[in-house]
Amino acid sequence: MRSVLAAIAATTLLAGGALAADDAARAQPQTPPQWTVGGFGTLGAVWHQEDDTQFRRSVDQRRGARANELDFGVDSALGLQVHGVLTPQWSVTAQAVMNQGRHGEWGPHLVWGFVKYLPNDWSEIRVGRLVTDIFIDGDSRHVGYAYTTVRPYTDVYGRLTYDGFDGIDASVQRPLGDGVLRFKVFGGRTRGSVYLNQNEHPMNLGRTFGATLDWIGPELSFKLSWGRMVTTRNDTNGDLRSALGDVAAMGAALNLPQLAAQASARAGEITASNRVGYLGAALAWERGPFSLQLMGTDMSMTAFPGFEGWGAGLTAAYRFGRWKPYVTYSRSVIDPNERRLDLPLERLPDLAVLSQVWGGLHDYTRHDQYTIGAGVRYDVTENVALKLQVDRIEAKRSSSLLDDKGFVPGMAAGPAGPFVEDASARSLTLFSASLDFVF
């Protein structure tokens, strides 16, 4: 965190050093503020036939599309943006989006709300409510018109929902070859949430920091993204830590040294902090009617027992006239770190509940899912696009899908929390249609 703040400070000082050279420009008479209003929207519908399954485009959605029901809530959204140029150096931007929120409501929420300062023509500083810069197609997952497909890769971007923050970013850019190279650093207070097993998991009092590096050329573009979200007040597993301490004492009293040692070690590994890490790379290429996009991510989370995972996505398209057919593929895998706890249930049957909780904890966000899709985009007008898409989703275990009770498939409610109930494999064919527009 300290190094990122230092980078932000260095960028700010670098931009500030150019102020002296801009004194003459700032001394010129200022024009009145200029205001523009724009927006975007998506009217989307999805349908599938997989019983006891809800499809969600992202893990912050409380509910998804159920079997044999035409659902308009998963993809539909409406956004409004106001931009004001106050002076040649200063501007303000606010963007509100109305979509299905994590509580099932449809009220608008503020996605962007910042002040931007341009000290010169090669740097900028923004302060306020911002979004982490991880998308190669644009700066938001809400603007469906910016994407070739109906939605960003659900298997990858659908899991990265801690993507907003209140803070600052600073960027510099320079020509390099036949393109432009841009470097950005950012930091602030984390915003975002995850909904699993009838529980919401916000990143309370979390801190976000990271950096991105882009190169944008006439045919080829790439993006490198790195980020960390940290919270030190997330004692969700505090009760489990206490229970393991009791088990360790029990093992010592009953002369079960292995149980005592394992329980004591596991209790010591549970902390009140959680660190979510992200490292991503994306490449986009376009020449004539052909276009190709490839991206990959590495993800980690330290909340006990700790999880490691990766994701990848690929889209290839060919445009002729207003039509743009495409094929797409994505996959993501998340596995828990193995934390061994051998409970002697034959001798101590009262530990059965702890055994259930232990299994549920390891499988809480376990994920192994891929999607193969094909579709077509038709540009009705310059600002309106119609998309039709069919996806085949194969999930050995999924924390993106939900069952009809709101649990991750394979999980169930128990007296001490969710536990593993049965196999969670799901296979479904998803049909999607969307009308995307900007204005």
C-alpha positions as CSV (number, residue, x, y, z in Angstrom):
1,M,0.0,0.0,0.0
2,R,2.8,2.4,0.9
3,S,4.5,1.9,-2.4
4,V,1.3,2.5,-4.4
5,L,0.7,5.7,-2.4
6,A,4.2,6.8,-3.1
7,A,3.6,6.2,-6.8
8,I,0.4,8.3,-6.7
9,A,2.3,11.0,-4.9
10,A,5.1,10.9,-7.4
11,T,2.6,11.1,-10.3
12,T,0.9,14.0,-8.6
13,L,4.2,15.9,-8.1
14,L,5.2,15.2,-11.7
15,A,1.9,16.6,-12.9
16,G,2.2,19.5,-10.5
17,G,5.7,20.3,-11.8
18,A,4.1,21.1,-15.2
19,L,1.9,23.8,-13.7
20,A,4.5,26.5,-14.0
21,A,4.7,25.9,-17.7
22,D,0.9,26.2,-17.9
23,D,0.6,29.5,-16.1
24,A,0.1,31.5,-19.3
25,A,-2.6,29.1,-20.5
26,R,-4.5,29.3,-17.2
27,A,-4.2,33.1,-17.2
28,Q,-6.4,33.3,-20.3
29,P,-10.1,34.2,-19.9
30,Q,-12.1,31.1,-18.8
31,T,-15.2,30.0,-20.8
32,P,-18.4,29.3,-18.9
33,P,-18.9,25.7,-17.7
34,Q,-20.1,23.3,-20.4
35,W,-22.4,20.5,-19.4
36,T,-23.4,17.3,-21.3
37,V,-25.8,14.6,-20.4
38,G,-25.6,11.1,-21.9
39,G,-26.5,7.6,-21.0
40,F,-26.7,3.9,-21.9
41,G,-28.9,1.0,-21.4
42,T,-29.5,-2.7,-22.0
43,L,-32.8,-4.5,-22.3
44,G,-31.8,-8.1,-21.9
45,A,-33.6,-11.4,-21.6
46,V,-32.2,-14.9,-20.7
47,W,-33.8,-18.4,-20.6
48,H,-32.7,-21.9,-19.8
49,Q,-34.1,-25.3,-18.8
50,E,-31.8,-26.6,-16.1
51,D,-34.0,-27.4,-13.0
52,D,-33.0,-26.1,-9.6
53,T,-30.5,-23.7,-11.1
54,Q,-30.3,-19.9,-11.2
55,F,-27.9,-18.2,-13.7
56,R,-26.2,-15.0,-12.6
57,R,-24.0,-12.8,-14.7
58,S,-22.0,-11.8,-11.6
59,V,-21.7,-13.0,-8.0
60,D,-23.1,-9.7,-6.5
61,Q,-26.6,-10.5,-7.9
62,R,-28.9,-11.8,-5.2
63,R,-31.0,-13.9,-7.7
64,G,-30.7,-15.2,-11.2
65,A,-32.7,-16.6,-14.1
66,R,-34.6,-19.8,-13.1
67,A,-35.5,-22.7,-15.3
68,N,-38.2,-22.2,-17.9
69,E,-38.7,-18.5,-16.9
70,L,-37.9,-15.7,-19.3
71,D,-35.8,-13.4,-17.1
72,F,-35.2,-9.7,-17.8
73,G,-33.4,-8.9,-14.6
74,V,-30.0,-10.5,-15.1
75,D,-28.7,-8.3,-17.9
76,S,-31.0,-5.3,-18.1
77,A,-29.6,-1.9,-16.9
78,L,-30.1,1.8,-17.4
79,G,-27.4,4.4,-16.8
80,L,-27.2,8.2,-16.9
81,Q,-24.0,10.3,-16.9
82,V,-23.5,14.0,-16.4
83,H,-20.2,15.6,-17.4
84,G,-19.3,19.2,-16.7
85,V,-16.2,21.0,-18.1
86,L,-15.6,23.8,-15.6
87,T,-12.3,25.1,-16.9
88,P,-9.7,23.7,-19.4
89,Q,-8.1,21.9,-16.5
90,W,-11.0,21.0,-14.3
91,S,-14.1,18.8,-14.9
92,V,-16.6,16.7,-13.0
93,T,-18.4,13.5,-13.9
94,A,-21.2,11.5,-12.2
95,Q,-22.8,8.3,-13.4
96,A,-25.7,6.5,-11.9
97,V,-26.8,3.0,-12.9
98,M,-30.1,1.3,-12.3
99,N,-29.9,-2.5,-12.4
100,Q,-30.7,-5.5,-10.3
101,G,-28.9,-4.8,-7.1
102,R,-27.4,-7.3,-4.6
103,H,-30.6,-7.0,-2.5
104,G,-32.9,-7.6,-5.4
105,E,-33.9,-4.0,-5.6
106,W,-33.9,-1.8,-8.8
107,G,-32.9,1.5,-7.2
108,P,-30.1,3.5,-8.9
109,H,-26.7,3.6,-7.4
110,L,-23.7,5.9,-8.0
111,V,-21.0,4.1,-10.0
112,W,-18.8,7.1,-10.9
113,G,-18.6,10.5,-9.1
114,F,-15.3,12.3,-9.4
115,V,-13.4,15.5,-10.1
116,K,-10.7,15.4,-12.8
117,Y,-7.7,17.7,-13.1
118,L,-5.6,18.0,-16.2
119,P,-2.4,19.7,-15.4
120,N,-1.1,19.2,-19.0
121,D,-1.8,17.1,-22.1
122,W,-0.1,14.0,-20.9
123,S,-1.4,13.4,-17.3
124,E,-4.6,13.5,-15.3
125,I,-5.7,13.1,-11.7
126,R,-9.2,12.0,-10.6
127,V,-10.6,12.1,-7.0
128,G,-14.0,10.6,-5.9
129,R,-15.9,7.4,-6.6
130,L,-14.0,5.4,-9.3
131,V,-13.9,1.9,-10.8
132,T,-10.8,-0.3,-11.1
133,D,-9.4,-0.3,-14.6
134,I,-9.5,-4.0,-15.6
135,F,-11.6,-4.1,-18.8
136,I,-10.1,-3.9,-22.3
137,D,-13.4,-3.0,-23.9
138,G,-14.1,0.0,-21.8
139,D,-14.1,1.3,-18.2
140,S,-17.2,-0.3,-16.9
141,R,-19.0,-3.7,-16.9
142,H,-22.4,-2.0,-17.1
143,V,-22.1,-0.5,-20.6
144,G,-23.2,-3.5,-22.7
145,Y,-22.9,-1.6,-26.0
146,A,-19.1,-1.5,-25.6
147,Y,-18.9,-5.3,-25.7
148,T,-19.2,-7.5,-28.8
149,T,-20.9,-10.2,-26.7
150,V,-24.1,-9.9,-24.6
151,R,-22.0,-9.6,-21.4
152,P,-18.4,-9.6,-20.3
153,Y,-17.0,-13.1,-19.5
154,T,-19.2,-14.4,-16.7
155,D,-16.7,-17.0,-15.6
156,V,-14.0,-14.3,-15.1
157,Y,-15.4,-10.7,-14.8
158,G,-18.5,-12.0,-13.1
159,R,-16.4,-13.0,-10.1
160,L,-14.5,-9.6,-9.8
161,T,-17.2,-7.6,-8.1
162,Y,-15.0,-5.6,-5.7
163,D,-14.3,-3.3,-8.6
164,G,-15.4,0.1,-7.2
165,F,-13.6,2.4,-4.7
166,D,-13.7,5.9,-3.2
167,G,-10.3,7.4,-3.6
168,I,-7.9,8.7,-6.2
169,D,-6.2,7.6,-9.4
170,A,-3.4,9.3,-11.4
171,S,-2.2,8.5,-14.9
172,V,0.4,9.6,-17.4
173,Q,0.6,8.7,-21.1
174,R,3.1,9.1,-23.8
175,P,3.4,8.1,-27.5
176,L,5.3,4.9,-28.1
177,G,5.8,3.5,-31.6
178,D,2.6,3.9,-33.5
179,G,0.5,3.8,-30.3
180,V,0.0,5.4,-26.9
181,L,1.4,4.0,-23.6
182,R,-0.5,4.8,-20.4
183,F,0.3,4.1,-16.8
184,K,-2.1,4.5,-14.0
185,V,-2.0,4.0,-10.2
186,F,-5.0,4.1,-7.9
187,G,-6.0,3.6,-4.2
188,G,-8.9,4.2,-1.9
189,R,-11.7,2.6,0.1
190,T,-13.1,-0.6,-1.4
191,R,-16.7,-0.8,-2.7
192,G,-18.4,-4.1,-3.8
193,S,-20.0,-7.2,-2.5
194,V,-20.5,-10.9,-3.1
195,Y,-23.7,-12.8,-2.5
196,L,-23.4,-16.6,-1.7
197,N,-25.6,-19.1,0.2
198,Q,-28.2,-16.5,1.3
199,N,-25.5,-14.3,2.7
200,E,-24.0,-11.0,1.5
201,H,-20.2,-10.5,1.9
202,P,-19.2,-6.9,1.5
203,M,-15.6,-5.8,1.8
204,N,-16.2,-3.7,5.0
205,L,-13.7,-1.0,5.6
206,G,-11.5,-2.5,2.9
207,R,-8.7,-0.7,1.0
208,T,-8.1,-1.0,-2.7
209,F,-4.8,-0.2,-4.5
210,G,-3.2,-1.2,-7.7
211,A,-1.9,-0.2,-11.1
212,T,-2.6,-0.7,-14.8
213,L,-0.4,-0.4,-17.9
214,D,-2.0,0.0,-21.4
215,W,-0.7,0.3,-24.9
216,I,-3.2,1.2,-27.5
217,G,-2.2,0.9,-31.2
218,P,-4.1,1.1,-34.5
219,E,-4.6,-2.7,-34.7
220,L,-3.2,-4.1,-31.5
221,S,-3.9,-3.2,-27.8
222,F,-2.9,-4.7,-24.5
223,K,-3.6,-4.2,-20.9
224,L,-1.8,-5.3,-17.7
225,S,-3.8,-4.9,-14.4
226,W,-2.7,-5.6,-10.9
227,G,-4.8,-4.9,-7.8
228,R,-5.2,-5.7,-4.1
229,M,-8.2,-5.4,-1.8
230,V,-7.5,-5.6,1.9
231,T,-9.6,-5.6,5.0
232,T,-8.4,-6.0,8.5
233,R,-11.8,-6.2,10.2
234,N,-13.3,-9.4,8.7
235,D,-13.7,-11.8,11.6
236,T,-16.3,-13.9,9.9
237,N,-14.6,-17.1,11.1
238,G,-14.1,-15.9,14.7
239,D,-16.5,-18.5,16.1
240,L,-14.7,-21.3,14.2
241,R,-11.4,-20.1,15.7
242,S,-12.9,-20.4,19.2
243,A,-14.4,-23.8,18.4
244,L,-11.0,-25.1,17.2
245,G,-9.4,-23.8,20.4
246,D,-11.9,-25.8,22.4
247,V,-11.2,-28.9,20.3
248,A,-7.5,-28.5,20.8
249,A,-8.0,-28.4,24.6
250,M,-10.3,-31.4,24.3
251,G,-7.6,-33.3,22.3
252,A,-5.0,-32.6,24.9
253,A,-7.3,-33.6,27.8
254,L,-8.2,-36.9,26.0
255,N,-4.6,-37.7,25.1
256,L,-5.2,-37.2,21.4
257,P,-2.0,-35.3,20.4
258,Q,-2.7,-35.3,16.6
259,L,-6.1,-33.8,17.1
260,A,-4.8,-31.2,19.6
261,A,-1.9,-30.2,17.3
262,Q,-4.1,-30.0,14.1
263,A,-6.9,-28.0,15.8
264,S,-4.4,-25.6,17.4
265,A,-2.6,-25.1,14.1
266,R,-5.8,-24.4,12.2
267,A,-7.1,-22.0,14.9
268,G,-3.8,-20.0,14.6
269,E,-4.3,-19.7,10.8
270,I,-7.6,-17.9,11.1
271,T,-7.1,-14.2,11.2
272,A,-9.4,-11.2,11.0
273,S,-8.0,-10.0,7.7
274,N,-8.7,-10.8,4.1
275,R,-6.6,-10.0,1.1
276,V,-8.1,-10.4,-2.4
277,G,-5.5,-10.3,-5.2
278,Y,-5.9,-9.9,-8.9
279,L,-3.4,-10.0,-11.8
280,G,-4.7,-9.8,-15.3
281,A,-3.5,-9.5,-18.9
282,A,-5.6,-8.8,-22.0
283,L,-4.8,-8.5,-25.7
284,A,-7.1,-7.2,-28.4
285,W,-6.4,-7.3,-32.2
286,E,-8.4,-6.0,-35.1
287,R,-7.6,-5.9,-38.8
288,G,-10.2,-5.3,-41.4
289,P,-13.3,-7.4,-40.6
290,F,-11.4,-9.8,-38.2
291,S,-11.1,-9.2,-34.4
292,L,-9.7,-11.3,-31.6
293,Q,-9.6,-10.8,-27.9
294,L,-7.7,-12.9,-25.3
295,M,-7.4,-12.4,-21.6
296,G,-6.3,-14.2,-18.5
297,T,-6.3,-13.6,-14.7
298,D,-4.7,-15.0,-11.6
299,M,-6.8,-14.5,-8.4
300,S,-6.3,-15.2,-4.7
301,M,-8.1,-14.7,-1.4
302,T,-6.6,-15.2,2.1
303,A,-9.8,-15.5,4.0
304,F,-9.6,-18.9,5.7
305,P,-8.8,-21.5,4.4
306,G,-7.4,-19.3,1.5
307,F,-8.3,-19.7,-2.1
308,E,-6.3,-19.7,-5.4
309,G,-7.7,-19.5,-8.9
310,W,-7.3,-18.4,-12.5
311,G,-9.6,-17.4,-15.3
312,A,-9.3,-17.0,-19.1
313,G,-11.4,-15.7,-21.9
314,L,-11.3,-15.7,-25.7
315,T,-13.6,-14.1,-28.3
316,A,-13.2,-14.1,-32.1
317,A,-15.5,-12.2,-34.4
318,Y,-15.9,-11.3,-38.1
319,R,-17.8,-8.2,-39.3
320,F,-19.6,-7.8,-42.6
321,G,-21.8,-4.8,-43.0
322,R,-23.9,-4.4,-39.8
323,W,-23.5,-8.0,-38.8
324,K,-20.8,-9.3,-36.5
325,P,-21.0,-13.1,-35.7
326,Y,-18.7,-14.3,-33.0
327,V,-17.6,-17.3,-30.9
328,T,-16.5,-17.1,-27.3
329,Y,-15.0,-19.3,-24.6
330,S,-14.2,-18.7,-21.0
331,R,-13.2,-20.7,-17.9
332,S,-12.4,-20.1,-14.3
333,V,-11.1,-22.4,-11.5
334,I,-10.9,-21.6,-7.8
335,D,-9.7,-24.1,-5.2
336,P,-9.2,-23.8,-1.5
337,N,-5.8,-24.3,0.2
338,E,-5.8,-27.7,1.9
339,R,-6.2,-27.3,5.7
340,R,-6.2,-30.7,7.2
341,L,-8.3,-31.5,10.2
342,D,-8.8,-35.2,11.0
343,L,-11.8,-35.4,13.4
344,P,-12.3,-38.8,15.2
345,L,-16.0,-38.9,14.8
346,E,-16.3,-42.5,15.9
347,R,-14.9,-41.5,19.3
348,L,-16.3,-38.0,19.4
349,P,-19.6,-38.0,17.5
350,D,-20.4,-34.5,18.9
351,L,-17.8,-33.1,16.4
352,A,-20.1,-34.0,13.5
353,V,-21.4,-30.5,13.2
354,L,-17.8,-29.1,13.1
355,S,-17.0,-31.6,10.4
356,Q,-19.9,-30.3,8.3
357,V,-18.9,-26.7,8.8
358,W,-15.3,-27.6,7.9
359,G,-16.4,-29.2,4.6
360,G,-18.7,-26.3,3.8
361,L,-16.0,-23.8,4.5
362,H,-13.6,-25.4,2.0
363,D,-16.4,-25.7,-0.7
364,Y,-17.9,-22.3,0.0
365,T,-16.3,-20.6,-3.1
366,R,-14.9,-23.6,-4.8
367,H,-15.4,-23.2,-8.6
368,D,-14.6,-25.0,-11.8
369,Q,-16.7,-23.9,-14.7
370,Y,-16.4,-23.2,-18.4
371,T,-18.6,-21.6,-21.1
372,I,-18.7,-22.0,-24.8
373,G,-20.8,-19.6,-26.7
374,A,-21.7,-18.3,-30.2
375,G,-23.8,-15.3,-31.2
376,V,-24.3,-12.4,-33.6
377,R,-24.3,-8.7,-33.1
378,Y,-26.4,-6.5,-35.5
379,D,-25.8,-2.7,-35.3
380,V,-29.3,-1.3,-35.9
381,T,-28.0,2.2,-35.9
382,E,-24.8,4.0,-34.9
383,N,-25.8,3.8,-31.2
384,V,-28.0,0.7,-31.0
385,A,-27.0,-2.9,-31.2
386,L,-29.1,-6.1,-31.1
387,K,-27.3,-9.3,-29.9
388,L,-28.4,-12.9,-29.9
389,Q,-26.3,-15.5,-28.1
390,V,-26.4,-19.1,-27.0
391,D,-24.0,-20.5,-24.3
392,R,-23.3,-24.0,-23.1
393,I,-22.2,-23.8,-19.5
394,E,-20.5,-26.8,-17.9
395,A,-19.9,-26.5,-14.1
396,K,-18.2,-29.3,-12.1
397,R,-18.7,-26.9,-9.2
398,S,-19.9,-23.4,-9.3
399,S,-20.2,-20.4,-7.0
400,S,-21.6,-18.3,-9.8
401,L,-24.8,-20.4,-10.2
402,L,-27.4,-20.8,-7.4
403,D,-30.0,-23.4,-6.7
404,D,-33.6,-22.4,-6.3
405,K,-33.1,-21.9,-2.5
406,G,-30.3,-19.3,-3.1
407,F,-27.4,-21.7,-2.2
408,V,-24.4,-22.6,-4.2
409,P,-25.2,-25.9,-5.9
410,G,-24.3,-28.7,-3.7
411,M,-24.6,-26.7,-0.5
412,A,-27.4,-26.7,2.1
413,A,-28.4,-24.9,5.2
414,G,-27.2,-26.5,8.5
415,P,-27.5,-25.5,12.2
416,A,-24.0,-23.9,12.1
417,G,-24.0,-22.6,8.5
418,P,-23.9,-24.0,5.0
419,F,-22.5,-27.4,4.5
420,V,-21.8,-29.8,1.6
421,E,-24.9,-31.7,0.8
422,D,-24.3,-33.5,-2.6
423,A,-22.7,-33.2,-6.0
424,S,-23.1,-29.8,-7.5
425,A,-22.4,-30.4,-11.2
426,R,-24.6,-28.4,-13.5
427,S,-24.9,-28.3,-17.3
428,L,-27.2,-25.8,-19.0
429,T,-27.8,-24.2,-22.4
430,L,-28.4,-20.5,-21.9
431,F,-30.2,-18.4,-24.5
432,S,-29.7,-14.6,-24.4
433,A,-31.0,-11.6,-26.3
434,S,-30.1,-8.0,-25.6
435,L,-30.8,-4.6,-27.1
436,D,-27.9,-2.2,-26.1
437,F,-27.9,1.5,-26.7
438,V,-26.0,4.7,-25.9
439,F,-27.2,8.2,-26.1
